[in-house]
Amino acid sequence: MSGDVIVTVTLNAALHVAYTADDEAAEGIIPVSRPGYRAGGRGVTVARVLRAFGHDVLAAGLAGGASGELIREDLAKSGVPTAFTLIRGESRRFFRFAGPAAGGLGGVVPPGVSRAPGGLEGGLVMRFGEPAPYITTEELGRFAADYRRLMAGAAAVVLCGSLPDGLPADTYGSLVTYAAEAGVPVILDAGGEELKHAVGHGPDLVVAESSSAEPGFAAALVRLGAGAAAVAAGGMVRAVSAAGEWTARVEDADEDADTACPPARGALVAGLVPGQLLGWSWPDRLRHALALAAGGAGAWTRAPGGQEDRDHVDLAAYERLLDAVRVEPPAR
């Protein structure tokens, strides 16, 4: 493995399975299309976005069963090499059924069904998710050995997302330490107990989410051990490092751009990686990352498994959004 490779780690990888329902039911059965498959998980999204921008990447983590095989196959189609550690359990699946507002569902919107822009025109979207697989101590040990081998040739490692059942809350802390021992920069994207246990191990950059009522969260992460922190709060991102503090948001964007909603987390993380490695200024890092996360990375980063899935960066949208990102120091 080349020393220029960015390794992304997704310990709770998922397979998104998408169906489109017909508008007419026959004998009480709603006909659907054949399924479309899409590998998911924030680390997987990070790998796709970085690959679309020409970076050498390697997607690693845990994957098992038929779902795990489809995850690896889908990433191969996207040109993303993989090095997943195999587990006995089945990787989790998310199911998405999109269909017309009437017809197959009888015009009734049942619990768990929403009208969503990712569905058919004026249609309904129904989503279901499976629980994560249980990871055994033996499987964790094999992954740890694989991970340490990967660190020997990595330019950086990006640790992303939730932990599956069976993994201790300090798993990310150990992975941060292993990478630091190998001299590999770490970008950590986590929350909850996983973040609390890992931040003290000194990741180079932490990406997290918070409510807008916690403006000091990014600074607290740096005090606890992170080299820098970028915290998404609604449609805004606050960044804190030794060089200063900044607040960034997308303003004056096209009417068609969905900039009011929070930035797509996977695309935001991917956008921060190049600047971390190449030493960009923080305003430049935030402009690049927010332009991707607000829509420049493509609609598939917001609604995996939908018919809007695309595996390329929308450069026209990216350039428009880049001009719309405003970066400023926080109000004193």
Order of alpha helices (4+ residues) and beta strands (2+ residues): beta-beta-beta-alpha-beta-alpha-beta-beta-beta-beta-alpha-beta-alpha-beta-alpha-beta-alpha-beta-beta-beta-alpha-alpha-alpha-beta
